[in-house]
Amino acid sequence: MVKYQDTALDRTFAALSDSTRRALLARLNDNDGLSVSELARPFSMSLPAVMKHLDVLSDAGLIVRTKTGRTVACQLTPAPMEQAMNWLSRYERYWTEQLDRLAAFLEEDKWQASPASSSSAASKPRRKKSTKRGRTRTK
């Protein structure tokens, strides 16, 4: 059994699994350094709900929050996304190679369709294992 565990990568994928969090990241990608209230504006949820999403993103290392006075601004941090992309690229290469090998194997001449076996034509029909149904009782 392979025991591979990367908690940082798990947190990144867990954070990215929610569509609201992905939308928050997309907004930060377009306008880096938005305040929490500016980030929350287009969403139809409460500010505390947005803050919970930002907590998850912050715990995953995808954003950094800075406070200036009473205003909290959020910025993207690319390192966790780069790690996730490296992980995905490695498995993409692996599966692409495996599927290419499978396709080459299936395209070999020896695996082309062969005529039906003649043994089925010489087979005798089998006897039924069950007996006839008995009389049914009617009221």
HELIX and SHEET records of a PDB file:
HELIX    1   1 THR A    7  LEU A   16  1                                  10    
HELIX    2   2 SER A   19  ASP A   30  1                                  12    
HELIX    3   3 VAL A   36  ALA A   40  1                                   5    
HELIX    4   4 LEU A   47  ASP A   59  1                                  13    
HELIX    5   5 ALA A   79  LEU A  106  1                                  28    
HELIX    6   6 ASP A  109  TRP A  111  5                                   3    
HELIX    7   7 SER A  118  SER A  120  5                                   3    
SHEET    1   A 3 LEU A  34  SER A  35  0                                        
SHEET    2   A 3 THR A  71  LEU A  76 -1                                        
SHEET    3   A 3 ILE A  63  THR A  68 -1                                        
END                                                                             
